[in-house]
Amino acid sequence: MEILISIITGLLGGGGMGGILKKLSLGKVGNLVTGGIGGLLGSLPQLGGLLEGIGGLTGNGSTAVAGAAGGGILMTVVGLIKKLLIKK
């Protein structure tokens, strides 16, 4: 169940960051896919513990925070890499 929560909140985190950082956006589908992967990575114990510390929460709340943070961070990193590789 925690993995599902992480993926869903990762989708929200990736989509939200794509909306906020329009210049780094990967498109709606790209933001969501990258966010979902980031949310899944955020649920890993090693990364999840680090990301949970950001929110200072425990239980399902920490899973949601770690998923959203992981999704938003991964979308931003991939967007930056894309922008650097496709300089005009």
C-alpha positions as CSV (number, residue, x, y, z in Angstrom):
1,M,0.0,0.0,0.0
2,E,2.8,2.4,0.8
3,I,4.3,1.9,-2.7
4,L,1.0,2.9,-4.3
5,I,0.8,6.0,-2.1
6,S,4.3,6.9,-3.1
7,I,3.6,6.5,-6.8
8,I,0.4,8.5,-6.6
9,T,2.0,11.3,-4.6
10,G,5.0,11.2,-7.0
11,L,2.6,11.7,-9.9
12,L,1.2,14.8,-8.1
13,G,4.7,16.0,-7.2
14,G,6.0,15.7,-10.8
15,G,2.9,17.2,-12.3
16,G,3.0,20.1,-9.8
17,M,6.6,20.9,-10.4
18,G,6.1,20.7,-14.2
19,G,3.3,23.3,-13.8
20,I,5.4,25.6,-11.6
21,L,8.7,25.3,-13.5
22,K,7.3,25.7,-17.1
23,K,10.8,26.0,-18.6
24,L,11.8,22.6,-17.2
25,S,8.5,20.9,-18.0
26,L,8.7,17.6,-19.9
27,G,5.1,17.9,-21.1
28,K,2.1,16.6,-19.1
29,V,2.8,12.9,-19.7
30,G,6.6,13.3,-19.2
31,N,6.1,15.1,-15.9
32,L,3.7,12.5,-14.6
33,V,5.8,9.5,-15.7
34,T,9.0,11.1,-14.2
35,G,7.0,12.0,-11.1
36,G,5.7,8.5,-10.7
37,I,9.2,7.0,-11.0
38,G,10.5,9.6,-8.5
39,G,7.7,8.7,-6.1
40,L,8.6,5.0,-6.4
41,L,12.3,5.9,-5.7
42,G,11.2,8.0,-2.8
43,S,9.6,4.9,-1.2
44,L,12.9,3.1,-1.1
45,P,14.1,2.9,2.5
46,Q,17.4,4.6,1.9
47,L,16.0,7.5,0.0
48,G,12.6,7.5,1.8
49,G,14.3,8.1,5.1
50,L,16.1,11.1,3.7
51,L,13.0,12.6,2.1
52,E,10.8,11.8,5.1
53,G,13.1,13.9,7.2
54,I,12.2,16.9,5.1
55,G,8.6,16.7,6.2
56,G,9.3,15.5,9.7
57,L,6.3,13.1,9.5
58,T,5.9,9.4,10.3
59,G,3.6,6.7,9.0
60,N,1.5,7.2,5.8
61,G,2.1,11.0,6.0
62,S,5.8,10.5,5.6
63,T,5.2,8.1,2.7
64,A,3.2,10.7,0.9
65,V,5.8,13.5,1.6
66,A,8.6,11.2,0.4
67,G,6.7,10.3,-2.8
68,A,5.8,13.9,-3.6
69,A,9.3,15.1,-2.9
70,G,10.8,12.3,-4.9
71,G,8.5,13.0,-7.9
72,G,9.1,16.7,-7.8
73,I,12.9,16.4,-7.4
74,L,13.3,13.8,-10.2
75,M,11.1,15.8,-12.6
76,T,13.2,18.9,-11.9
77,V,16.5,17.1,-12.4
78,V,15.4,15.4,-15.6
79,G,14.1,18.8,-16.9
80,L,17.4,20.5,-16.1
81,I,19.3,17.7,-17.9
82,K,17.0,18.0,-20.9
83,K,17.4,21.8,-21.0
84,L,21.2,21.5,-20.8
85,L,21.4,18.9,-23.6
86,I,19.0,20.9,-25.9
87,K,20.5,24.3,-25.7
88,K,19.5,26.7,-28.4
